[in-house]
Amino acid sequence: MNKKIASELAIGAILLLVIFFSWIFLTQNKEQKTTNKIQNAETIKPIELDEKKEEVDLTAGFEKDPCKGHLYEGEVDLRGRYVLDVAYGDEEQWYFSVVKEDLMKLPIQIKVGDGKNVNELLKIEDATAELITKLKKATDENPETISIKGYYLHCEGGPIVSIQNPKLALAKYLKR
């Protein structure tokens, strides 16, 4: 075999191997990035009633944890009703007003400057029309009970909850 042809074949084979391994590493890197996005949202932990609660004072700021979203999965029953409020913006929106006795069932407790608990008003991301109707009929004396399966909190805005699959319902917030 001619030496020139052999060296050209060797160079071609090396180039093919480099392209093949580059392709493998690129596809694995893309898969790793999507896995990391889910894991970086927060270490998922269930909501448990006997778990020690974390207290955060928003007036002190988030120096140790600058504006990182927190997602919690688990199931807990909360009592409350729907209220129209201007809690986290300049437009009136419907929020689930949690009965004070049930606030401690939520994974973290956050108080703002005036001492009000942020969890008093929750946005239900995946509420059905039927559930909304039931919640609007509820009163302080006769609250409605809902079962939430996911809880998400970001430093911008209030807590958002899910009554169905939290990873699907709250996925758009995890991308922040």
C-alpha positions in Angstrom: 0.0 0.0 0.0 1.2 3.5 -0.8 2.4 5.4 2.3 0.6 8.6 1.2 -2.8 6.7 0.9 -2.2 5.0 4.3 -1.6 8.3 6.1 -4.7 9.8 4.5 -6.8 6.9 5.6 -5.3 7.2 9.2 -6.2 10.9 9.3 -9.7 10.2 8.0 -10.2 7.5 10.6 -9.0 9.8 13.4 -11.3 12.6 12.2 -14.3 10.2 12.2 -13.4 9.1 15.7 -13.1 12.7 16.9 -16.5 13.6 15.4 -18.2 10.5 16.9 -16.9 11.1 20.4 -17.7 14.8 20.2 -21.3 14.0 19.2 -21.5 11.6 22.2 -20.2 14.2 24.7 -22.5 16.9 23.3 -25.7 14.7 23.6 -24.7 13.6 27.1 -24.1 17.3 28.1 -27.6 18.3 26.9 -29.2 15.5 28.9 -27.2 16.5 32.0 -28.3 20.1 31.6 -32.0 19.2 31.6 -31.4 17.0 34.6 -29.6 19.7 36.4 -32.4 22.3 35.8 -34.8 20.1 37.7 -32.3 19.3 40.5 -31.2 22.9 40.8 -34.7 24.1 41.4 -34.4 22.8 44.9 -33.8 19.4 46.5 -37.4 18.1 46.4 -38.6 17.1 49.8 -42.1 16.2 51.0 -44.3 18.4 53.1 -44.6 16.8 56.5 -46.4 18.1 59.5 -43.8 17.2 62.1 -40.9 18.6 60.1 -39.1 21.6 61.7 -40.2 24.7 59.9 -37.7 27.2 58.4 -38.4 30.9 59.2 -37.1 33.6 56.9 -37.3 37.4 57.5 -37.8 39.1 54.2 -36.8 42.5 55.6 -33.3 41.1 56.1 -33.0 40.1 52.4 -31.7 36.9 50.8 -28.0 37.4 51.1 -27.2 33.7 51.5 -29.8 32.6 48.9 -30.3 35.4 46.3 -33.6 34.9 44.7 -33.6 31.2 44.3 -36.8 29.4 43.8 -37.9 26.7 46.2 -40.1 23.8 45.1 -41.6 21.4 47.7 -43.6 18.2 46.8 -45.9 16.3 49.1 -49.6 16.4 50.0 -51.3 18.4 52.6 -54.9 19.5 53.2 -55.5 23.2 53.7 -58.7 25.0 54.6 -59.7 28.4 53.3 -61.6 30.4 50.7 -61.0 32.4 47.6 -60.5 36.2 48.0 -59.9 38.9 45.4 -56.8 40.8 46.5 -53.9 43.0 45.2 -51.3 41.0 47.2 -48.3 40.7 44.8 -48.9 43.2 42.0 -51.1 46.0 41.0 -53.9 44.0 39.5 -56.6 42.3 41.6 -56.3 38.5 41.4 -57.9 35.5 43.1 -55.9 33.9 45.9 -56.6 31.1 48.3 -56.8 32.6 51.7 -55.5 29.9 54.2 -57.1 29.5 57.6 -54.6 30.7 60.2 -54.5 27.3 62.0 -53.4 25.6 58.7 -50.5 27.9 58.0 -48.0 25.8 59.9 -48.7 22.8 57.5 -46.8 24.6 54.8 -43.1 23.8 54.3 -41.6 27.2 55.1 -42.9 30.2 57.1 -42.0 33.7 55.9 -43.0 36.9 57.5 -42.8 40.3 55.8 -42.0 43.6 57.5 -45.4 44.1 59.0 -45.4 40.6 60.5 -47.9 39.2 58.0 -47.2 35.6 56.9 -46.6 35.3 53.2 -48.5 32.0 53.1 -51.8 33.6 54.0 -52.6 34.1 50.3 -51.7 31.3 47.9 -52.0 31.3 44.1 -53.4 28.0 42.8 -51.8 27.4 39.5 -53.9 24.6 38.2 -57.3 25.2 39.8 -60.3 23.8 37.8 -63.4 25.9 37.2 -65.3 23.6 39.5 -62.9 24.1 42.3 -62.9 27.9 41.8 -66.6 27.9 42.1 -66.5 25.9 45.3 -63.8 28.2 46.8 -65.7 31.4 46.0 -68.7 30.0 47.8 -66.7 29.3 51.0 -66.6 31.7 53.9 -64.5 32.3 57.0 -67.0 30.4 59.0 -67.4 27.6 56.5 -64.0 27.2 54.7 -63.4 24.7 51.8 -60.7 22.1 52.1 -58.2 21.5 49.3 -55.4 19.1 49.0 -52.2 20.6 47.6 -49.4 18.5 46.1 -46.8 21.1 45.4 -45.6 24.4 46.8 -43.3 26.9 45.0 -41.8 30.1 46.3 -39.6 32.6 44.6 -38.4 35.9 46.1 -40.4 37.8 43.5 -44.1 37.4 44.2 -46.0 35.1 46.5 -46.3 31.3 46.9 -47.8 29.3 44.2 -49.4 25.9 44.8 -50.5 23.0 42.7 -53.4 20.6 43.3 -52.3 18.1 40.7 -48.8 17.1 39.4 -46.5 19.9 40.8 -43.6 19.3 38.3 -46.0 19.8 35.4 -48.1 22.6 36.9 -45.2 24.6 38.2 -42.6 23.8 35.4 -42.7 27.3 34.0 -41.6 28.8 37.4 -38.7 26.3 37.7 -37.1 27.9 34.6 -36.6 31.2 36.4 
